[in-house]
Amino acid sequence: MNALTLPDIASQASHHEQRLDWVGMGEIALPVLLAGQRINARASAGVSLDDSAARGIHMSRLYLALHSLESHNLTLALLQQLLSEFLHSHAGLSQRASVTLSGEALLSRPALVSPLSGWKAYPFEVRARQDAWGFHVELQVQVAYSSTCPCSAALARQLIQQQFAQDFAGQPLSHEQVLAWLGSAQGIVATPHSQRSTATLQVRLHGDCAELPLVELIDSAEQALGTAVQTAVKRADEQAFALANGQNLMFCEDAARRLHSALLAQPGLSAFALRVVHAESLHAHDAIAESRWNWSPA
């Protein structure tokens, strides 16, 4: 039997005439070019099956079309071209197409003070779709940071004040005595609790955006929070990080409001949703805050 006579079961008529919202493939291993690097990504690609009489779609056509992402930088134009190819290869069968790409972008980040630097992984997801209402792209990225509880900081300061009053009750004090006490474990009897926290940013992009603003979103978020987690550090960097935490005390509500303001100032966005999670070190549960602007389910 030659290739011309191989059976094509998918082209046969369906015994159950029913349109399907989405048919495709998930967890496709795929290298993509994003943020100046080749990323080991996972793709989910599919189309609607609007011809109710058709038994199935041509999944291999979607798979082969994804190869265009291997050698070109990931842009909105490239995503739109890919979805157009999905629909062109399924003419008469499908009217809607979508692709989702996920992975981790590795960015080199400098230490706060020393000349050291290291790599940080930022999980991301790109979701694009083409339908009767047009072309739509959403970008999601996660940013890790440290958050120090303002309430805990205030309670720690009170305990330090009480210890100071107890240790020096009725005694004349010199500058040297106070300085030595502040630098001792006896003096700083309490410290505020902090936790590693995560911000998940979801943004809907204007169709005329030239590039996916992944790095810009990360930079804006880390600047707004002021306490991004570090990579390689020396003691001077660790001290600078302690100072940054002390000057950026925040509840999850504070972090969400900072990020909301930062995203409002980010060009090229038509809507966004954000979620911050503070993995509490005091409680066995998380503290969470969410905020949205022009956001509705896609």
MILUMBA-888445 format. One record per residue (C-alpha): residue number from 0; residue in one letter; x, y, z. Coordinates in steps of 0.1 Angstrom, whole numbers, plus 2048, in hexadecimal, padded with zeros to 3 digits. Example, Ala and Ser with C-alpha at 12.3 -4.5 7.8 and 13.67 -1.06 7.14 Angstrom:
<atoms>
<atom nr="0" rest="A" xx="87B" yy="7D3" zz="84E"/>
<atom nr="1" rest="S" xx="889" yy="7F5" zz="847"/>
</atoms>
This chain:
<atoms>
<atom nr="0" rest="M" xx="800" yy="800" zz="800"/>
<atom nr="1" rest="N" xx="80F" yy="821" zz="7F6"/>
<atom nr="2" rest="A" xx="80C" yy="843" zz="807"/>
<atom nr="3" rest="L" xx="7F0" yy="84E" zz="7EF"/>
<atom nr="4" rest="T" xx="7D9" yy="832" zz="7FB"/>
<atom nr="5" rest="L" xx="7DF" yy="834" zz="820"/>
<atom nr="6" rest="P" xx="7BE" yy="837" zz="833"/>
<atom nr="7" rest="D" xx="7B5" yy="859" zz="842"/>
<atom nr="8" rest="I" xx="79D" yy="850" zz="85D"/>
<atom nr="9" rest="A" xx="79A" yy="874" zz="86B"/>
<atom nr="10" rest="S" xx="78B" yy="87F" zz="84A"/>
<atom nr="11" rest="Q" xx="76E" yy="867" zz="84D"/>
<atom nr="12" rest="A" xx="74C" yy="874" zz="857"/>
<atom nr="13" rest="S" xx="743" yy="875" zz="87C"/>
<atom nr="14" rest="H" xx="728" yy="85E" zz="889"/>
<atom nr="15" rest="H" xx="71F" yy="878" zz="8A3"/>
<atom nr="16" rest="E" xx="71B" yy="89A" zz="893"/>
<atom nr="17" rest="Q" xx="726" yy="8B3" zz="8AD"/>
<atom nr="18" rest="R" xx="73C" yy="8D2" zz="8AB"/>
<atom nr="19" rest="L" xx="759" yy="8D3" zz="8C3"/>
<atom nr="20" rest="D" xx="767" yy="8F2" zz="8D3"/>
<atom nr="21" rest="W" xx="78B" yy="8E7" zz="8D3"/>
<atom nr="22" rest="V" xx="79F" yy="8C9" zz="8C6"/>
<atom nr="23" rest="G" xx="7C5" yy="8C7" zz="8C6"/>
<atom nr="24" rest="M" xx="7E4" yy="8BC" zz="8D9"/>
<atom nr="25" rest="G" xx="7F4" yy="8C5" zz="8FA"/>
<atom nr="26" rest="E" xx="817" yy="8C3" zz="90A"/>
<atom nr="27" rest="I" xx="829" yy="8C5" zz="8E9"/>
<atom nr="28" rest="A" xx="84F" yy="8C9" zz="8EF"/>
<atom nr="29" rest="L" xx="85B" yy="8E7" zz="8DB"/>
<atom nr="30" rest="P" xx="878" yy="8FF" zz="8DB"/>
<atom nr="31" rest="V" xx="86E" yy="923" zz="8D8"/>
<atom nr="32" rest="L" xx="882" yy="943" zz="8D6"/>
<atom nr="33" rest="L" xx="878" yy="95D" zz="8F0"/>
<atom nr="34" rest="A" xx="88A" yy="978" zz="904"/>
<atom nr="35" rest="G" xx="8A9" yy="972" zz="8EF"/>
<atom nr="36" rest="Q" xx="8AC" yy="94D" zz="8F8"/>
<atom nr="37" rest="R" xx="8A1" yy="92B" zz="8ED"/>
<atom nr="38" rest="I" xx="888" yy="91D" zz="906"/>
<atom nr="39" rest="N" xx="87D" yy="8F9" zz="90B"/>
<atom nr="40" rest="A" xx="857" yy="8FF" zz="909"/>
<atom nr="41" rest="R" xx="837" yy="8EB" zz="909"/>
<atom nr="42" rest="A" xx="81C" yy="8F2" zz="8EF"/>
<atom nr="43" rest="S" xx="7F7" yy="8EC" zz="8EE"/>
<atom nr="44" rest="A" xx="7E9" yy="8F1" zz="8CB"/>
<atom nr="45" rest="G" xx="7C5" yy="8ED" zz="8BE"/>
<atom nr="46" rest="V" xx="7A8" yy="8F8" zz="8A9"/>
<atom nr="47" rest="S" xx="782" yy="8F7" zz="8AC"/>
<atom nr="48" rest="L" xx="770" yy="8DB" zz="898"/>
<atom nr="49" rest="D" xx="753" yy="8EE" zz="88A"/>
<atom nr="50" rest="D" xx="74B" yy="8D5" zz="86E"/>
<atom nr="51" rest="S" xx="734" yy="8BF" zz="882"/>
<atom nr="52" rest="A" xx="735" yy="8A4" zz="868"/>
<atom nr="53" rest="A" xx="75B" yy="8A1" zz="869"/>
<atom nr="54" rest="R" xx="769" yy="886" zz="87F"/>
<atom nr="55" rest="G" xx="78A" yy="898" zz="889"/>
<atom nr="56" rest="I" xx="7A4" yy="8B2" zz="881"/>
<atom nr="57" rest="H" xx="7C7" yy="8AE" zz="872"/>
<atom nr="58" rest="M" xx="7DD" yy="8AF" zz="891"/>
<atom nr="59" rest="S" xx="7FD" yy="8AA" zz="87E"/>
<atom nr="60" rest="R" xx="7F7" yy="8CA" zz="86B"/>
<atom nr="61" rest="L" xx="7F6" yy="8DD" zz="88C"/>
<atom nr="62" rest="Y" xx="816" yy="8CB" zz="898"/>
<atom nr="63" rest="L" xx="829" yy="8D3" zz="878"/>
<atom nr="64" rest="A" xx="81E" yy="8F8" zz="879"/>
<atom nr="65" rest="L" xx="82E" yy="8FC" zz="89B"/>
<atom nr="66" rest="H" xx="850" yy="8F7" zz="88C"/>
<atom nr="67" rest="S" xx="84F" yy="91C" zz="882"/>
<atom nr="68" rest="L" xx="854" yy="925" zz="8A6"/>
<atom nr="69" rest="E" xx="876" yy="914" zz="8A8"/>
<atom nr="70" rest="S" xx="88A" yy="92D" zz="892"/>
<atom nr="71" rest="H" xx="878" yy="94E" zz="897"/>
<atom nr="72" rest="N" xx="876" yy="965" zz="8B6"/>
<atom nr="73" rest="L" xx="854" yy="961" zz="8C6"/>
<atom nr="74" rest="T" xx="83F" yy="980" zz="8BD"/>
<atom nr="75" rest="L" xx="81A" yy="988" zz="8BA"/>
<atom nr="76" rest="A" xx="81E" yy="988" zz="894"/>
<atom nr="77" rest="L" xx="82D" yy="965" zz="894"/>
<atom nr="78" rest="L" xx="811" yy="958" zz="8AA"/>
<atom nr="79" rest="Q" xx="7F7" yy="967" zz="894"/>
<atom nr="80" rest="Q" xx="808" yy="957" zz="875"/>
<atom nr="81" rest="L" xx="808" yy="936" zz="887"/>
<atom nr="82" rest="L" xx="7E3" yy="937" zz="88F"/>
<atom nr="83" rest="S" xx="7DB" yy="941" zz="86C"/>
<atom nr="84" rest="E" xx="7EE" yy="922" zz="860"/>
<atom nr="85" rest="F" xx="7D9" yy="90D" zz="878"/>
<atom nr="86" rest="L" xx="7B9" yy="91A" zz="869"/>
<atom nr="87" rest="H" xx="7C5" yy="919" zz="845"/>
<atom nr="88" rest="S" xx="7CF" yy="8F4" zz="849"/>
<atom nr="89" rest="H" xx="7AC" yy="8ED" zz="857"/>
<atom nr="90" rest="A" xx="798" yy="902" zz="83E"/>
<atom nr="91" rest="G" xx="773" yy="8F7" zz="83F"/>
<atom nr="92" rest="L" xx="778" yy="8E5" zz="861"/>
<atom nr="93" rest="S" xx="782" yy="900" zz="87A"/>
<atom nr="94" rest="Q" xx="77B" yy="925" zz="881"/>
<atom nr="95" rest="R" xx="790" yy="929" zz="8A1"/>
<atom nr="96" rest="A" xx="7B4" yy="921" zz="8A9"/>
<atom nr="97" rest="S" xx="7C9" yy="924" zz="8C8"/>
<atom nr="98" rest="V" xx="7EC" yy="91C" zz="8D5"/>
<atom nr="99" rest="T" xx="7FA" yy="91D" zz="8F8"/>
<atom nr="100" rest="L" xx="820" yy="91D" zz="8FF"/>
<atom nr="101" rest="S" xx="82F" yy="919" zz="922"/>
<atom nr="102" rest="G" xx="852" yy="917" zz="930"/>
<atom nr="103" rest="E" xx="86B" yy="928" zz="945"/>
<atom nr="104" rest="A" xx="87F" yy="946" zz="93A"/>
<atom nr="105" rest="L" xx="8A2" yy="948" zz="949"/>
<atom nr="106" rest="L" xx="8AE" yy="96C" zz="950"/>
<atom nr="107" rest="S" xx="8CF" yy="976" zz="95E"/>
<atom nr="108" rest="R" xx="8CA" yy="98D" zz="97C"/>
<atom nr="109" rest="P" xx="8E5" yy="9A1" zz="98E"/>
<atom nr="110" rest="A" xx="8EB" yy="9A1" zz="9B3"/>
<atom nr="111" rest="L" xx="8E0" yy="9BF" zz="9C7"/>
<atom nr="112" rest="V" xx="903" yy="9CC" zz="9D0"/>
<atom nr="113" rest="S" xx="91F" yy="9B4" zz="9C6"/>
<atom nr="114" rest="P" xx="929" yy="9AD" zz="9A1"/>
<atom nr="115" rest="L" xx="919" yy="98A" zz="9A3"/>
<atom nr="116" rest="S" xx="8FC" yy="97F" zz="98E"/>
<atom nr="117" rest="G" xx="8E8" yy="960" zz="989"/>
<atom nr="118" rest="W" xx="8CB" yy="950" zz="975"/>
<atom nr="119" rest="K" xx="8A7" yy="952" zz="97F"/>
<atom nr="120" rest="A" xx="88B" yy="93D" zz="970"/>
<atom nr="121" rest="Y" xx="86A" yy="94F" zz="968"/>
<atom nr="122" rest="P" xx="84D" yy="937" zz="95F"/>
<atom nr="123" rest="F" xx="839" yy="946" zz="943"/>
<atom nr="124" rest="E" xx="81B" yy="93D" zz="92C"/>
<atom nr="125" rest="V" xx="810" yy="94C" zz="90B"/>
<atom nr="126" rest="R" xx="7ED" yy="947" zz="900"/>
<atom nr="127" rest="A" xx="7E2" yy="951" zz="8DD"/>
<atom nr="128" rest="R" xx="7C1" yy="94B" zz="8CA"/>
<atom nr="129" rest="Q" xx="7B1" yy="955" zz="8A9"/>
<atom nr="130" rest="D" xx="78B" yy="956" zz="8A7"/>
<atom nr="131" rest="A" xx="76F" yy="96A" zz="898"/>
<atom nr="132" rest="W" xx="776" yy="987" zz="8AF"/>
<atom nr="133" rest="G" xx="79A" yy="989" zz="8A4"/>
<atom nr="134" rest="F" xx="7BD" yy="981" zz="8B1"/>
<atom nr="135" rest="H" xx="7C4" yy="980" zz="8D6"/>
<atom nr="136" rest="V" xx="7E4" yy="97B" zz="8EB"/>
<atom nr="137" rest="E" xx="7E9" yy="977" zz="910"/>
<atom nr="138" rest="L" xx="80A" yy="974" zz="922"/>
<atom nr="139" rest="Q" xx="80E" yy="967" zz="946"/>
<atom nr="140" rest="V" xx="82E" yy="967" zz="95B"/>
<atom nr="141" rest="Q" xx="836" yy="95F" zz="97F"/>
<atom nr="142" rest="V" xx="84E" yy="974" zz="993"/>
<atom nr="143" rest="A" xx="85C" yy="969" zz="9B5"/>
<atom nr="144" rest="Y" xx="863" yy="982" zz="9D1"/>
<atom nr="145" rest="S" xx="867" yy="986" zz="9F6"/>
<atom nr="146" rest="S" xx="84C" yy="996" zz="A0C"/>
<atom nr="147" rest="T" xx="851" yy="9A1" zz="A30"/>
<atom nr="148" rest="C" xx="831" yy="9A4" zz="A45"/>
<atom nr="149" rest="P" xx="82B" yy="9C8" zz="A51"/>
<atom nr="150" rest="C" xx="818" yy="9BC" zz="A70"/>
<atom nr="151" rest="S" xx="834" yy="9A4" zz="A7A"/>
<atom nr="152" rest="A" xx="84D" yy="9C0" zz="A75"/>
<atom nr="153" rest="A" xx="839" yy="9D7" zz="A8D"/>
<atom nr="154" rest="L" xx="836" yy="9BB" zz="AA7"/>
<atom nr="155" rest="A" xx="85C" yy="9B4" zz="AA5"/>
<atom nr="156" rest="R" xx="864" yy="9D9" zz="AAA"/>
<atom nr="157" rest="Q" xx="84E" yy="9DA" zz="AC8"/>
<atom nr="158" rest="L" xx="860" yy="9BC" zz="AD8"/>
<atom nr="159" rest="I" xx="881" yy="9CD" zz="AD1"/>
<atom nr="160" rest="Q" xx="875" yy="9ED" zz="AE2"/>
<atom nr="161" rest="Q" xx="869" yy="9D9" zz="B00"/>
<atom nr="162" rest="Q" xx="88B" yy="9C7" zz="B02"/>
<atom nr="163" rest="F" xx="89D" yy="9E8" zz="B00"/>
<atom nr="164" rest="A" xx="888" yy="9F7" zz="B1D"/>
<atom nr="165" rest="Q" xx="88E" yy="9D8" zz="B32"/>
<atom nr="166" rest="D" xx="8B4" yy="9D7" zz="B2C"/>
<atom nr="167" rest="F" xx="8BA" yy="9FC" zz="B33"/>
<atom nr="168" rest="A" xx="89F" yy="A05" zz="B4C"/>
<atom nr="169" rest="G" xx="8AB" yy="A23" zz="B60"/>
<atom nr="170" rest="Q" xx="8CE" yy="A22" zz="B51"/>
<atom nr="171" rest="P" xx="8E1" yy="A3E" zz="B41"/>
<atom nr="172" rest="L" xx="8EA" yy="A35" zz="B1D"/>
<atom nr="173" rest="S" xx="907" yy="A3D" zz="B07"/>
<atom nr="174" rest="H" xx="907" yy="A3B" zz="AE1"/>
<atom nr="175" rest="E" xx="91F" yy="A1E" zz="AE2"/>
<atom nr="176" rest="Q" xx="908" yy="A0A" zz="AF9"/>
<atom nr="177" rest="V" xx="8EA" yy="A0E" zz="AE3"/>
<atom nr="178" rest="L" xx="8FE" yy="A06" zz="AC4"/>
<atom nr="179" rest="A" xx="90C" yy="9E6" zz="AD4"/>
<atom nr="180" rest="W" xx="8E9" yy="9DC" zz="AE0"/>
<atom nr="181" rest="L" xx="8DA" yy="9E1" zz="ABD"/>
<atom nr="182" rest="G" xx="8F4" yy="9CA" zz="AAE"/>
<atom nr="183" rest="S" xx="8EF" yy="9AE" zz="AC7"/>
<atom nr="184" rest="A" xx="8D9" yy="990" zz="AC7"/>
<atom nr="185" rest="Q" xx="8CD" yy="99B" zz="AEA"/>
<atom nr="186" rest="G" xx="8C0" yy="9BC" zz="ADB"/>
<atom nr="187" rest="I" xx="8AF" yy="9B0" zz="ABB"/>
<atom nr="188" rest="V" xx="899" yy="996" zz="ACC"/>
<atom nr="189" rest="A" xx="87F" yy="993" zz="AB0"/>
<atom nr="190" rest="T" xx="87F" yy="995" zz="A8A"/>
<atom nr="191" rest="P" xx="862" yy="998" zz="A72"/>
<atom nr="192" rest="H" xx="858" yy="97A" zz="A5E"/>
<atom nr="193" rest="S" xx="85A" yy="97A" zz="A38"/>
<atom nr="194" rest="Q" xx="852" yy="961" zz="A1D"/>
<atom nr="195" rest="R" xx="85A" yy="959" zz="9F9"/>
<atom nr="196" rest="S" xx="83D" yy="966" zz="9E4"/>
<atom nr="197" rest="T" xx="831" yy="962" zz="9C1"/>
<atom nr="198" rest="A" xx="820" yy="97B" zz="9A9"/>
<atom nr="199" rest="T" xx="80E" yy="96D" zz="98B"/>
<atom nr="200" rest="L" xx="807" yy="987" zz="970"/>
<atom nr="201" rest="Q" xx="7EF" yy="981" zz="954"/>
<atom nr="202" rest="V" xx="7ED" yy="99C" zz="939"/>
<atom nr="203" rest="R" xx="7D9" yy="99F" zz="919"/>
<atom nr="204" rest="L" xx="7EE" yy="9B0" zz="8FE"/>
<atom nr="205" rest="H" xx="7E3" yy="9C9" zz="8E3"/>
<atom nr="206" rest="G" xx="7E5" yy="9B9" zz="8C1"/>
<atom nr="207" rest="D" xx="7FD" yy="9D3" zz="8B4"/>
<atom nr="208" rest="C" xx="818" yy="9C9" zz="8CE"/>
<atom nr="209" rest="A" xx="838" yy="9C1" zz="8BB"/>
<atom nr="210" rest="E" xx="847" yy="9AA" zz="8D6"/>
<atom nr="211" rest="L" xx="83C" yy="996" zz="8F4"/>
<atom nr="212" rest="P" xx="846" yy="9AD" zz="912"/>
<atom nr="213" rest="L" xx="851" yy="991" zz="928"/>
<atom nr="214" rest="V" xx="871" yy="9A1" zz="935"/>
<atom nr="215" rest="E" xx="860" yy="9C3" zz="938"/>
<atom nr="216" rest="L" xx="845" yy="9B4" zz="94E"/>
<atom nr="217" rest="I" xx="85E" yy="9A2" zz="964"/>
<atom nr="218" rest="D" xx="873" yy="9C1" zz="969"/>
<atom nr="219" rest="S" xx="855" yy="9D7" zz="970"/>
<atom nr="220" rest="A" xx="847" yy="9BE" zz="98A"/>
<atom nr="221" rest="E" xx="869" yy="9BA" zz="99C"/>
<atom nr="222" rest="Q" xx="86E" yy="9DF" zz="99D"/>
<atom nr="223" rest="A" xx="84C" yy="9E5" zz="9AB"/>
<atom nr="224" rest="L" xx="850" yy="9CB" zz="9C6"/>
<atom nr="225" rest="G" xx="874" yy="9D4" zz="9CF"/>
<atom nr="226" rest="T" xx="87D" yy="9B1" zz="9DE"/>
<atom nr="227" rest="A" xx="882" yy="999" zz="9C1"/>
<atom nr="228" rest="V" xx="892" yy="979" zz="9CC"/>
<atom nr="229" rest="Q" xx="8B7" yy="978" zz="9C6"/>
<atom nr="230" rest="T" xx="8D0" yy="960" zz="9B5"/>
<atom nr="231" rest="A" xx="8F5" yy="961" zz="9BE"/>
<atom nr="232" rest="V" xx="8FC" yy="977" zz="9DC"/>
<atom nr="233" rest="K" xx="918" yy="982" zz="9F3"/>
<atom nr="234" rest="R" xx="912" yy="98F" zz="A16"/>
<atom nr="235" rest="A" xx="90F" yy="9B2" zz="A0A"/>
<atom nr="236" rest="D" xx="8F3" yy="9A7" zz="9F2"/>
<atom nr="237" rest="E" xx="8E1" yy="995" zz="A0E"/>
<atom nr="238" rest="Q" xx="8E3" yy="9B4" zz="A24"/>
<atom nr="239" rest="A" xx="8D5" yy="9C9" zz="A07"/>
<atom nr="240" rest="F" xx="8B9" yy="9B0" zz="A03"/>
<atom nr="241" rest="A" xx="8B1" yy="9B3" zz="A28"/>
<atom nr="242" rest="L" xx="8B0" yy="9D9" zz="A24"/>
<atom nr="243" rest="A" xx="899" yy="9D6" zz="A06"/>
<atom nr="244" rest="N" xx="881" yy="9C0" zz="A1A"/>
<atom nr="245" rest="G" xx="881" yy="9D7" zz="A37"/>
<atom nr="246" rest="Q" xx="879" yy="9F5" zz="A21"/>
<atom nr="247" rest="N" xx="85E" yy="9E2" zz="A0D"/>
<atom nr="248" rest="L" xx="848" yy="9D2" zz="A28"/>
<atom nr="249" rest="M" xx="829" yy="9C5" zz="A17"/>
<atom nr="250" rest="F" xx="809" yy="9B2" zz="A1C"/>
<atom nr="251" rest="C" xx="7FD" yy="99F" zz="9FD"/>
<atom nr="252" rest="E" xx="7E5" yy="9BC" zz="9F8"/>
<atom nr="253" rest="D" xx="802" yy="9D4" zz="9F6"/>
<atom nr="254" rest="A" xx="814" yy="9BE" zz="9DC"/>
<atom nr="255" rest="A" xx="7F5" yy="9BB" zz="9C7"/>
<atom nr="256" rest="R" xx="7EF" yy="9E1" zz="9C6"/>
<atom nr="257" rest="R" xx="813" yy="9E8" zz="9BD"/>
<atom nr="258" rest="L" xx="811" yy="9CF" zz="9A0"/>
<atom nr="259" rest="H" xx="7F0" yy="9DD" zz="995"/>
<atom nr="260" rest="S" xx="7FF" yy="A00" zz="992"/>
<atom nr="261" rest="A" xx="81D" yy="9F3" zz="980"/>
<atom nr="262" rest="L" xx="808" yy="9E0" zz="966"/>
<atom nr="263" rest="L" xx="7F3" yy="9FF" zz="960"/>
<atom nr="264" rest="A" xx="812" yy="A11" zz="956"/>
<atom nr="265" rest="Q" xx="81D" yy="9F4" zz="93F"/>
<atom nr="266" rest="P" xx="817" yy="9FD" zz="91A"/>
<atom nr="267" rest="G" xx="807" yy="9E5" zz="902"/>
<atom nr="268" rest="L" xx="7EE" yy="9D5" zz="91A"/>
<atom nr="269" rest="S" xx="7C8" yy="9D4" zz="915"/>
<atom nr="270" rest="A" xx="7C0" yy="9C1" zz="935"/>
<atom nr="271" rest="F" xx="7D1" yy="9AF" zz="952"/>
<atom nr="272" rest="A" xx="7CB" yy="999" zz="970"/>
<atom nr="273" rest="L" xx="7E4" yy="993" zz="98C"/>
<atom nr="274" rest="R" xx="7E6" yy="97C" zz="9AA"/>
<atom nr="275" rest="V" xx="7FF" yy="97D" zz="9C6"/>
<atom nr="276" rest="V" xx="805" yy="961" zz="9DE"/>
<atom nr="277" rest="H" xx="818" yy="966" zz="9FF"/>
<atom nr="278" rest="A" xx="822" yy="943" zz="A0B"/>
<atom nr="279" rest="E" xx="81F" yy="94C" zz="A30"/>
<atom nr="280" rest="S" xx="83A" yy="942" zz="A48"/>
<atom nr="281" rest="L" xx="823" yy="94A" zz="A66"/>
<atom nr="282" rest="H" xx="805" yy="937" zz="A5A"/>
<atom nr="283" rest="A" xx="800" yy="915" zz="A49"/>
<atom nr="284" rest="H" xx="7EC" yy="926" zz="A2E"/>
<atom nr="285" rest="D" xx="7F4" yy="940" zz="A13"/>
<atom nr="286" rest="A" xx="7E9" yy="965" zz="A11"/>
<atom nr="287" rest="I" xx="7DC" yy="96E" zz="9EF"/>
<atom nr="288" rest="A" xx="7D1" yy="98D" zz="9DD"/>
<atom nr="289" rest="E" xx="7C4" yy="992" zz="9B9"/>
<atom nr="290" rest="S" xx="7BD" yy="9B0" zz="9A3"/>
<atom nr="291" rest="R" xx="7B0" yy="9B5" zz="980"/>
<atom nr="292" rest="W" xx="7AD" yy="9D1" zz="966"/>
<atom nr="293" rest="N" xx="796" yy="9CD" zz="948"/>
<atom nr="294" rest="W" xx="799" yy="9A8" zz="94D"/>
<atom nr="295" rest="S" xx="77E" yy="98F" zz="943"/>
<atom nr="296" rest="P" xx="781" yy="96A" zz="93B"/>
<atom nr="297" rest="A" xx="78E" yy="966" zz="917"/>
</atoms>
